[in-house]
Amino acid sequence: MITITKSRFARRSLVLCGLAGAAVIWLMLSLVNLQLVSPRKTSGVSSGGIIEREVLLPQRGRIMDANEEILTSNMQSSELIADGYHLNDPKTISWALAYSKAVHSPFWEKAATDKEKEKLVSGFRSKILGQAASKKDGSKEHNLAKILLEEPEDGPEGVDMARKKLEELYEPEMVKEYVQAHLEYAAKVIAPFLPDMSVQDIINTVEKDGAIPKKRIVIAKNLSEEKAELLRQAIQNARVQGFRFETSSKRVYSVPECMVHILGYIAQTKDSGPRPIALSGLEKQLDDQLLGHNGIREYRKDSRGRIIPSADSRFKDAVDGLNVRLTVNMEYQTIVEEELDAAISFYTDQTHKPRGCIIVVEPKTGSILAMASRPHYNLNTREGLQEGAYHFAVQSLYEPGSTFKIVSVTSAVDSGKATFDTMINCTPYPVPGSRPVTDAPRSYGGLTVAGVLKKSSNPGAFRIALKSGWPTYKKYFDLYGFSSKTGIDLPGETNSQCQDGSNFVNFSRISFGYSLMVSPLQVAMAYAAIANDGVRMRPRLVDGIYVDDRNFQPSPPVEVCRVMSVKTARDLRNALFHVTDLDGTAKRARIEGYNVGGKTGTAHKVKPTGGYFENRYTVSFVGMLPVEDPAFVCLVVIDDPTSKHCHPGGGTVCAPVFQKLATRLAAAMNIPKNVPSAEANKKASRAQASSTPSKPPRR
């Protein structure tokens, strides 16, 4: 018999009490850690399942014309995605296999309630997993793996570790058989909703070399919202696992071949994800305003794919992008597009197709009323994108030729070095070290400054420029905006290039529009300054933005600078009016009932290797109507027209285009006619280049 003394008993009691106390303290510390240190993790464990996040895409803001005609819209579409990780997980796919077996069993019809049916599915699932288990269900290792999977201790890493342990408990060949069976079952559920894909097509899309790769696999794209919802319900009802939908938004353009370079486009790229990237035009320029902000829907799902009400769930709605109203009027734009297409077609032959543009500006505000360039492309299909992406009106540079003579005239007249009545010697001007400046094959003796514009004399323009001198000439060159970008609301605008005018040879060429390269938009805005009594405006494409459905935030016109005095501008418009006289270079721009002013331009095309082509030209005409108080300025540029119909020139090619275009625009704008008197018409027809031009009647 063993005798235990009181002292030994006391010591043992103390040890036991100490151990019990330590256990209590450890338990309390664990509870504190669970409740205070990592409550979110605890919430996840207690709730079970996994958290899924769904990005909610906003509606991209709409772009509309000046009359709020919608030019862009959004079409929501979805992609069906196969998740290779879940499709290889026996625990996940077993629900669909169990459901399929249960539905086709004789017990399904006997199950009176949903609860009984769920119990039946669970029973089949247990059998399916049991058949694949290499160790008996209920063994210590199997149960431990299940617990770790349902209640991971280390977040996502714990889930992965538990899944790997659990997979080790299943026979690989049996798992492979289940994976294949589930994929075939899923394909049969999905195929009826995808007319372009058979069951085998779906299987082949998911499988690679007889196995499902553990990655994201795209099954179908551009599913409508309605079809995606029907397919989602079918997948959910069939308990199919491992498939999800990703929503994207496709931009649709109401008139896809109109305003192409103004609107630009957005497109999906490898790195764009579900939201397309803005790549050109106003879509790119105003992307921050049009884009909007993503929302999010976050919820917890159990292993059967059912949503579990949880404190972890959260919802933040997407914020749609802002709507934008333009200065462009679709009625005017349509006229411009039609007339430009007609001109390009008329001057195209079998060897090549010319490029070109038309720009219509409201001079008082700088608003772009219409603008089109060729070549172009289809905004919806992107057909023609490779050759048509370049925006001729804004990005192309060309030698303007005689339309540039306004700088010579303005610099001399506005600085007081000459008047429009000053006589100018227009005989050939010898240039040391270079070819003389001539009007060959024509020849003029003496013309007034106004007559130099009317007859478009090159020696006359140079002699007028010499009256100013290069420093003064350069001052007006800059004021007209030819040394800087216009600041239009479009990406990729190109700036001008000009030779050093302090070099005498260069100056002689610059004075009549050679030895420099400008953009069509720069020329249009320069003439708009003349039409606006000498004030140059920044070109406007955006009239304003709707900050919400009711509040419109306008984008006001911006004055850049005063180029010349009001008197100089009005006298210059008067001189441009007489360029359209019957003996002027722009007689084909005349419009019955309106006083039209403008200037022609013809320049030899530059060879890539230097020098000029002999019989290839860039031709242009820029006009305003009515010249006494212009409602619009319009520039027409045709680059490299064929010569089968006439000798290419601004007066023969572009002035007739302007005449047709401006006639239609005047009618669309309801501009009242101001018919000159019969005496004024006779006087215009008798006018000589050296005479002082009469002024058009003021309205």
C-alpha positions in Angstrom: 0.0 0.0 0.0 1.3 3.4 -1.1 1.0 6.2 1.5 0.9 9.8 0.3 2.0 12.3 2.8 0.3 15.7 3.2 3.3 17.6 1.9 3.4 15.5 -1.3 -0.4 15.9 -1.8 -0.1 19.7 -1.3 2.7 19.9 -3.9 0.7 17.9 -6.4 -2.4 20.1 -5.8 -0.4 23.2 -6.4 1.0 21.8 -9.7 -2.5 20.9 -10.9 -3.9 24.3 -9.9 -1.0 26.0 -11.7 -1.7 24.0 -14.8 -5.4 24.8 -14.6 -4.7 28.5 -14.1 -2.3 28.6 -17.0 -4.9 26.9 -19.2 -7.5 29.5 -18.2 -5.1 32.4 -18.9 -4.2 30.9 -22.3 -7.9 30.5 -23.1 -8.6 34.1 -22.1 -5.7 35.4 -24.1 -7.0 33.4 -27.1 -10.4 34.9 -26.8 -9.0 38.4 -26.6 -6.9 37.8 -29.7 -9.9 36.4 -31.5 -12.3 39.2 -30.6 -9.9 42.2 -30.6 -6.8 41.4 -32.6 -8.3 39.7 -35.7 -12.1 40.1 -35.6 -12.4 40.1 -39.4 -10.6 36.8 -39.7 -12.9 35.4 -36.9 -15.9 36.6 -38.7 -14.8 34.8 -41.9 -14.2 31.6 -40.0 -17.5 31.6 -38.1 -19.5 32.4 -41.2 -17.8 29.8 -43.4 -17.4 29.9 -47.1 -15.4 32.4 -49.1 -15.8 36.1 -50.0 -16.5 36.9 -53.6 -16.1 40.4 -55.1 -17.8 41.6 -58.2 -16.8 44.9 -59.9 -19.8 47.0 -61.0 -19.0 48.9 -64.1 -20.4 52.5 -64.6 -22.0 53.7 -67.7 -19.6 55.8 -69.7 -20.8 59.4 -70.3 -22.6 60.1 -73.5 -21.4 62.6 -76.1 -24.0 64.6 -77.9 -24.0 67.3 -80.6 -24.9 71.0 -80.1 -28.6 70.1 -80.3 -28.2 67.2 -77.8 -28.5 64.5 -80.5 -26.9 61.4 -78.9 -23.7 60.4 -80.7 -22.5 57.6 -78.4 -24.1 55.0 -76.3 -23.1 52.0 -74.2 -24.0 48.3 -74.7 -23.3 46.1 -71.7 -22.1 42.7 -72.5 -20.6 39.8 -70.5 -17.9 37.1 -70.9 -18.4 33.6 -69.7 -15.3 32.5 -67.8 -14.2 29.1 -66.7 -12.2 29.0 -63.5 -9.7 26.2 -63.9 -8.9 26.1 -60.2 -12.5 25.4 -59.1 -13.0 23.0 -62.0 -10.2 20.8 -60.7 -11.5 20.8 -57.1 -13.4 17.6 -56.2 -15.2 19.2 -53.3 -16.5 22.0 -55.5 -17.6 20.0 -58.6 -19.1 17.2 -56.5 -22.2 19.4 -55.8 -23.1 19.4 -59.5 -22.5 15.7 -60.0 -24.5 15.0 -56.9 -27.4 17.2 -58.1 -27.3 15.5 -61.5 -27.5 12.0 -59.9 -30.2 13.1 -57.5 -32.4 14.6 -60.2 -32.3 11.5 -62.2 -32.9 9.1 -59.3 -36.3 7.7 -58.5 -36.2 9.4 -55.1 -36.3 12.9 -56.5 -40.0 12.9 -57.3 -40.8 11.5 -53.9 -39.0 14.4 -52.2 -41.9 16.6 -51.1 -39.9 19.7 -49.9 -36.8 21.6 -50.9 -35.2 20.5 -47.6 -35.7 16.8 -48.5 -34.2 17.5 -52.0 -31.2 19.2 -50.5 -30.8 16.2 -48.1 -30.9 13.9 -51.1 -28.2 15.9 -53.0 -26.0 15.9 -49.9 -26.3 12.2 -49.6 -25.3 11.6 -53.2 -22.4 14.0 -52.7 -21.1 12.1 -49.7 -21.2 8.9 -51.7 -19.3 10.5 -54.6 -16.6 11.8 -52.3 -16.5 8.5 -50.4 -15.9 6.6 -53.6 -12.9 8.8 -54.4 -11.5 8.7 -50.9 -8.3 6.7 -50.4 -8.9 6.7 -46.7 -12.2 6.2 -45.0 -14.4 9.2 -44.6 -14.2 10.0 -40.9 -10.6 9.2 -40.4 -8.5 11.6 -38.4 -6.6 13.0 -41.3 -9.6 13.4 -43.5 -11.7 15.2 -40.9 -8.7 17.5 -40.1 -8.4 18.5 -43.7 -12.2 19.1 -44.0 -12.0 21.3 -40.8 -9.1 23.3 -42.2 -10.8 23.8 -45.5 -14.1 25.0 -43.9 -12.3 27.1 -41.2 -8.9 28.1 -42.5 -6.5 29.5 -39.9 -4.2 31.4 -42.3 -6.6 33.1 -44.8 -6.2 32.2 -48.5 -2.9 30.4 -47.8 -4.7 28.2 -45.3 -7.4 27.4 -47.8 -4.8 26.3 -50.4 -3.0 24.2 -47.9 -6.1 22.5 -46.7 -7.3 21.9 -50.3 -4.0 20.2 -51.1 -4.2 18.0 -48.0 -7.8 17.1 -48.9 -6.8 16.3 -52.5 -4.2 13.9 -51.3 -7.0 11.9 -49.7 -8.6 11.2 -53.1 -7.6 8.8 -55.7 -6.2 10.9 -58.6 -7.8 8.8 -61.4 -11.2 9.0 -59.7 -10.8 12.8 -59.3 -9.9 13.1 -63.0 -13.0 11.1 -63.9 -15.2 13.4 -61.8 -13.6 16.5 -63.3 -14.3 15.2 -66.8 -17.9 14.2 -65.9 -18.5 17.6 -64.4 -17.2 19.4 -67.5 -19.3 17.3 -69.8 -22.4 18.0 -67.6 -21.6 21.8 -67.5 -21.1 21.9 -71.3 -24.5 20.3 -71.9 -26.1 23.0 -69.6 -24.2 25.9 -71.4 -24.3 24.9 -75.1 -28.0 25.6 -75.7 -27.3 29.3 -74.9 -24.3 29.5 -77.3 -25.5 28.8 -80.9 -22.0 29.1 -82.3 -20.6 26.4 -79.9 -21.4 22.8 -79.5 -20.9 20.7 -76.3 -17.6 19.4 -77.7 -16.5 23.0 -78.7 -17.0 24.1 -75.0 -15.1 21.0 -73.7 -12.2 21.7 -76.2 -12.1 25.3 -75.2 -11.7 24.4 -71.5 -9.4 21.4 -71.8 -5.8 21.4 -73.0 -4.2 18.0 -73.6 -6.8 16.1 -71.7 -6.7 18.3 -68.6 -8.1 21.5 -67.4 -5.4 24.1 -66.8 -5.6 26.0 -63.5 -6.2 29.4 -65.0 -8.9 31.8 -66.2 -10.4 30.5 -69.5 -12.7 32.6 -71.7 -15.6 30.6 -73.1 -17.7 33.2 -74.8 -17.6 37.0 -75.3 -20.1 39.7 -76.1 -23.1 38.0 -74.4 -26.1 40.4 -74.1 -27.3 41.2 -70.6 -30.5 39.1 -71.2 -28.6 36.1 -72.5 -26.0 36.3 -69.7 -28.8 36.4 -67.1 -30.6 33.4 -68.6 -27.3 31.4 -68.7 -26.4 32.5 -65.2 -29.8 31.1 -63.9 -29.3 27.8 -65.8 -25.8 27.3 -64.4 -27.1 28.1 -60.9 -30.1 25.9 -61.2 -28.0 23.0 -62.4 -25.5 23.5 -59.5 -22.7 23.8 -62.0 -19.6 25.1 -60.4 -16.4 26.8 -61.7 -18.0 29.3 -64.1 -18.6 33.0 -63.7 -19.5 36.1 -65.7 -17.4 39.2 -66.2 -19.3 42.2 -67.4 -17.9 44.7 -69.8 -19.3 47.7 -71.7 -19.0 48.2 -75.4 -19.1 51.7 -76.9 -21.5 52.1 -79.8 -21.4 55.1 -82.2 -24.8 56.1 -83.7 -23.2 57.4 -87.0 -20.0 55.4 -87.1 -18.5 57.1 -90.2 -19.3 60.7 -89.1 -17.2 62.9 -86.8 -14.7 60.0 -86.7 -11.6 62.0 -85.7 -13.5 64.3 -83.4 -15.1 61.5 -81.3 -12.3 59.0 -81.4 -12.8 55.5 -80.0 -12.3 53.2 -77.1 -11.2 49.6 -77.3 -10.4 46.5 -75.3 -6.7 45.7 -75.0 -4.7 43.0 -73.3 -4.2 45.1 -70.3 -7.5 47.0 -70.2 -9.5 44.4 -68.3 -13.3 44.7 -68.4 -13.1 48.4 -69.1 -12.0 49.6 -72.5 -9.2 52.1 -72.9 -9.8 55.5 -74.7 -7.4 55.7 -77.6 -8.1 58.8 -79.6 -10.3 61.9 -80.1 -12.6 63.4 -77.4 -12.9 59.9 -75.9 -9.3 60.1 -74.9 -9.2 63.9 -74.2 -12.2 63.8 -71.9 -11.7 60.3 -70.5 -11.5 61.4 -66.9 -15.0 63.1 -67.2 -16.6 60.3 -69.3 -15.2 57.3 -67.4 -17.1 57.3 -64.2 -16.1 55.2 -61.1 -16.4 51.5 -60.5 -18.7 50.1 -57.9 -18.3 46.9 -55.9 -20.5 44.1 -54.7 -18.9 41.9 -52.1 -20.6 38.9 -50.5 -19.8 35.5 -48.9 -20.8 32.2 -50.5 -20.8 28.7 -49.2 -19.3 25.7 -50.9 -22.6 25.2 -52.8 -22.4 28.7 -54.3 -25.2 30.1 -52.1 -24.9 33.6 -50.8 -24.6 33.8 -47.0 -26.0 36.9 -45.2 -22.9 38.3 -43.5 -21.5 41.5 -41.9 -18.7 41.1 -44.4 -21.1 41.8 -47.3 -20.9 45.3 -48.7 -22.2 47.2 -51.7 -21.1 50.4 -53.4 -22.9 51.5 -56.5 -21.0 52.5 -59.6 -20.9 56.3 -60.5 -21.7 56.9 -64.1 -19.5 59.2 -66.3 -20.6 62.7 -67.2 -22.4 63.6 -70.4 -20.7 66.0 -72.8 -22.3 68.5 -75.3 -20.3 69.6 -78.3 -20.3 72.7 -80.4 -20.6 70.5 -83.5 -24.0 70.6 -85.2 -24.8 67.2 -86.8 -26.8 68.9 -89.6 -23.8 71.0 -90.6 -21.5 68.0 -90.0 -23.5 65.9 -92.4 -23.3 68.5 -95.1 -19.5 68.8 -94.6 -19.0 65.0 -94.7 -21.1 64.7 -97.9 -19.3 67.5 -99.8 -15.9 66.3 -98.7 -16.6 62.7 -99.9 -17.9 64.1 -103.2 -14.8 66.1 -103.7 -12.4 63.3 -102.8 -14.3 60.9 -105.1 -14.3 63.4 -108.0 -10.5 64.0 -107.8 -9.6 60.3 -107.3 -8.2 58.2 -110.2 -6.9 54.6 -110.5 -3.4 55.6 -109.3 -4.3 57.3 -106.0 -6.9 58.8 -103.7 -6.3 62.4 -102.4 -6.5 63.3 -98.7 -8.3 66.4 -97.4 -10.4 68.1 -94.8 -13.1 70.7 -94.3 -13.3 72.9 -91.2 -16.3 75.2 -90.4 -15.7 77.7 -87.5 -18.0 80.2 -85.8 -15.6 83.2 -85.7 -17.0 85.1 -82.7 -16.8 82.1 -80.3 -14.2 79.9 -82.0 -16.8 77.1 -81.9 -16.1 74.3 -84.4 -19.5 73.8 -86.1 -18.2 71.0 -88.3 -14.9 69.3 -89.1 -14.1 66.2 -91.2 -10.9 64.6 -92.5 -10.2 62.0 -95.1 -9.2 59.2 -95.1 -11.3 58.0 -92.1 -12.6 54.8 -90.7 -15.6 53.1 -89.1 -15.8 53.8 -85.4 -17.8 50.6 -84.6 -16.0 48.1 -86.8 -12.6 49.9 -87.0 -12.6 49.1 -90.8 -10.1 51.4 -92.4 -8.3 52.3 -89.1 -4.8 51.7 -90.3 -4.9 54.3 -93.1 -7.6 56.5 -91.6 -6.5 57.1 -88.0 -4.5 60.2 -88.9 -6.6 63.4 -88.4 -5.7 65.5 -91.4 -7.4 68.7 -90.2 -5.4 68.8 -86.9 -2.4 66.6 -87.3 -1.3 67.1 -90.9 1.2 69.8 -91.9 1.2 71.3 -95.4 2.7 74.4 -97.2 -0.4 76.7 -97.4 0.7 78.7 -100.5 -1.2 81.9 -101.2 -3.7 81.6 -98.3 -0.7 82.7 -96.2 -0.4 86.1 -97.9 -2.7 87.6 -95.3 0.4 87.7 -92.9 2.3 89.9 -95.4 -0.7 92.2 -95.9 -1.7 92.4 -92.2 1.9 93.1 -90.9 2.3 96.0 -93.4 -1.1 97.5 -93.1 -1.7 97.1 -89.3 1.8 98.5 -88.5 1.2 101.5 -90.7 3.8 100.6 -93.4 1.2 100.5 -96.2 -2.5 100.8 -96.9 -4.8 98.7 -99.1 -4.4 101.4 -101.8 -0.6 101.4 -101.7 0.8 100.5 -105.2 3.1 97.5 -105.2 5.6 96.5 -108.0 4.7 93.0 -108.9 7.4 92.3 -111.5 9.7 89.3 -110.7 11.9 89.9 -107.7 15.5 88.6 -108.0 16.7 86.7 -104.9 20.6 86.4 -104.7 21.6 82.8 -104.4 18.2 81.4 -105.3 15.5 81.5 -108.0 13.6 84.8 -108.4 10.1 85.3 -107.0 7.7 85.3 -110.0 4.1 84.9 -111.0 5.0 82.7 -114.0 3.3 82.0 -116.3 1.4 85.2 -115.4 2.9 88.6 -115.1 1.7 91.8 -113.4 3.2 95.2 -113.4 1.7 97.2 -110.5 -1.1 96.3 -108.2 -2.5 97.8 -105.0 -2.1 95.8 -101.8 -5.7 94.7 -102.2 -5.0 93.8 -105.8 -2.0 91.6 -104.7 -4.6 89.5 -102.7 -7.1 89.6 -105.6 -4.6 88.4 -108.2 -2.5 86.4 -105.7 0.8 87.9 -106.8 3.9 86.3 -105.3 6.4 89.1 -105.9 3.8 91.5 -104.6 3.4 89.6 -101.4 7.1 89.5 -100.9 7.5 93.3 -101.5 4.7 93.9 -99.0 6.5 91.7 -96.5 9.7 93.6 -97.0 7.9 96.8 -96.1 7.3 95.3 -92.7 10.7 93.6 -92.3 11.2 90.1 -90.7 10.8 91.2 -87.0 7.4 92.9 -87.6 6.3 90.1 -90.0 7.3 87.5 -87.3 5.2 89.4 -84.7 2.1 89.0 -86.8 3.1 85.5 -87.7 2.9 84.7 -84.0 -0.2 86.7 -83.4 -2.1 84.8 -86.0 -1.1 81.6 -84.1 1.3 80.1 -86.6 4.0 79.5 -84.1 1.9 77.6 -81.5 -0.7 74.9 -81.3 -4.3 76.2 -81.3 -5.2 74.4 -78.1 -8.2 72.5 -79.5 -9.8 69.9 -77.2 -8.2 67.0 -79.0 -5.0 64.9 -78.4 -2.2 64.8 -80.8 -2.4 68.3 -82.3 0.7 69.1 -84.5 2.5 72.4 -84.4 3.8 74.3 -87.4 7.3 74.2 -88.8 9.0 77.3 -90.3 12.4 78.1 -91.7 14.4 81.0 -90.2 12.9 84.1 -91.7 16.0 86.2 -90.9 17.5 84.4 -93.9 16.6 86.5 -97.0 15.9 83.5 -99.2 13.7 81.9 -96.6 11.8 85.1 -96.0 11.1 85.5 -99.7 9.4 82.0 -99.7 7.6 82.4 -96.4 5.9 85.6 -97.6 3.8 83.6 -100.1 3.3 80.4 -98.1 6.4 78.2 -98.9 9.3 77.2 -96.6 6.9 76.6 -93.8 4.4 73.9 -92.8 1.1 74.7 -90.9 -2.0 72.7 -90.0 -5.3 73.3 -91.6 -6.8 74.2 -88.2 -4.2 76.9 -87.7 -5.2 78.5 -91.1 -8.9 78.2 -90.3 -8.5 80.0 -86.9 -6.3 82.7 -88.5 -9.0 83.6 -91.0 -11.6 83.4 -88.1 -9.6 86.1 -86.4 -10.1 88.3 -89.5 -13.8 87.5 -89.5 -14.0 88.4 -85.8 -12.8 91.9 -86.2 -9.2 91.0 -85.5 -9.6 88.9 -82.3 -8.3 85.3 -82.4 -10.3 82.7 -80.4 -9.3 79.4 -79.1 -11.1 76.6 -81.1 -13.9 75.1 -79.1 -15.3 71.6 -79.5 -16.8 71.2 -76.1 -19.8 73.4 -75.3 -20.0 72.1 -71.8 -20.5 69.2 -69.5 -23.6 68.0 -67.6 -22.4 67.6 -64.0 -25.7 65.8 -63.4 -29.1 65.4 -65.1 -30.1 69.0 -64.5 -26.9 71.1 -64.1 -25.0 72.1 -67.2 -21.5 73.5 -66.8 -20.7 75.5 -69.9 -17.2 75.8 -71.4 -17.1 79.5 -72.3 -15.3 80.9 -75.4 -11.7 82.0 -74.8 -10.0 85.0 -76.5 -6.4 84.3 -77.3 -5.2 87.7 -78.5 -6.0 90.7 -80.7 -4.2 90.1 -84.0 -5.0 93.4 -85.7 -7.1 96.5 -85.2 -10.9 96.4 -86.0 -10.3 98.7 -89.0 -7.5 96.5 -90.4 -9.7 93.4 -90.1 -12.7 95.0 -91.8 -10.6 96.4 -94.6 -8.9 93.0 -95.0 -12.4 91.4 -95.3 -13.3 93.9 -97.9 -10.2 93.0 -99.9 -11.0 89.3 -99.5 -14.5 90.0 -100.8 -13.0 91.2 -104.1 -10.9 88.1 -104.4 -14.3 86.5 -105.4 -14.9 89.1 -108.1 -15.3 87.7 -111.7 -11.7 88.7 -112.3 -10.4 87.4 -109.0 -8.8 84.0 -108.3 -11.8 82.8 -106.4 -14.7 83.6 -108.7 -15.9 80.0 -108.5 -16.7 80.6 -104.8 -19.3 83.3 -105.5 -22.8 82.5 -104.2 -25.8 84.2 -105.5 -27.4 86.4 -102.9 -24.4 86.5 -100.5 -21.3 88.5 -100.2 -18.5 85.9 -100.0 -14.9 86.7 -99.1 -11.9 84.4 -99.2 -8.5 83.4 -100.5 -7.2 80.6 -102.7 -4.0 78.6 -102.0 -1.9 76.4 -104.3 1.4 74.8 -103.4 3.6 72.2 -105.0 3.8 69.1 -102.9 7.2 68.5 -101.2 9.1 65.4 -102.1 10.2 63.1 -99.2 13.8 63.5 -100.5 13.6 67.2 -100.8 12.5 69.6 -103.5 9.0 69.7 -105.1 7.0 67.5 -107.4 6.4 69.2 -110.7 2.6 68.4 -111.2 1.4 67.5 -107.7 -0.2 70.0 -105.4 -1.9 70.8 -102.1 -4.8 73.1 -102.9 -7.1 75.1 -100.6 -9.7 77.8 -100.3 -10.8 79.5 -97.1 -13.9 81.7 -97.2 -16.3 83.5 -95.0 -20.0 84.3 -95.4 -21.4 86.9 -95.3 -18.2 88.8 -95.5 -19.5 92.0 -93.8 -20.4 90.1 -90.6 -19.4 86.4 -91.1 -21.5 83.7 -89.5 -18.9 81.1 -90.4 -15.5 80.6 -91.8 -14.9 77.5 -93.9 -11.5 76.0 -95.0 -11.3 73.4 -97.7 -8.0 71.5 -98.3 -7.5 68.8 -100.9 -4.1 67.2 -100.9 -2.9 65.8 -104.2 -6.0 65.9 -106.4 -5.7 64.4 -109.9 -5.6 66.7 -112.9 -7.9 64.9 -115.2 -10.7 67.6 -114.9 -8.7 70.8 -114.6 -5.3 72.2 -113.6 -5.2 71.7 -109.8 -5.5 75.0 -107.9 -7.3 76.4 -105.0 -9.6 78.4 -107.3 -10.4 75.5 -109.6 -10.7 72.6 -107.1 -11.5 74.0 -103.6 -13.5 77.2 -104.4 -16.3 75.2 -106.1 -16.4 72.8 -103.1 -16.8 75.8 -100.8 -19.5 77.2 -103.1 -21.7 74.1 -102.8 -20.9 73.6 -99.2 -21.5 77.3 -98.1 -24.8 77.4 -100.1 -26.1 74.5 -98.1 -24.8 75.8 -94.8 -26.3 79.3 -95.4 -29.7 77.6 -96.0 -29.3 75.4 -92.9 -28.4 78.4 -90.7 -31.2 80.5 -92.1 -28.7 83.3 -93.1 -30.7 86.0 -94.9 -29.5 86.9 -98.4 -28.0 90.3 -99.1 -28.2 90.7 -102.8 -25.8 93.4 -104.2 -27.4 95.9 -106.6 -27.1 95.5 -110.3 -24.8 98.5 -110.4 -22.5 96.9 -107.8 -22.4 93.7 -109.9 -21.5 95.7 -113.0 -18.8 97.5 -111.1 -17.4 94.3 -109.8 -17.2 92.8 -113.3 -15.4 95.9 -114.6 -13.0 96.2 -111.7 -9.3 96.2 -112.4 -6.7 94.8 -110.1 -5.2 98.3 -109.6 -8.5 100.0 -108.7 -9.5 100.7 -105.1 -12.1 98.0 -104.3 -15.5 99.0 -103.2 -16.7 97.8 -99.9 -19.6 95.3 -99.6 -22.7 96.7 -97.9 -22.7 96.4 -94.2 -25.5 94.3 -92.7 
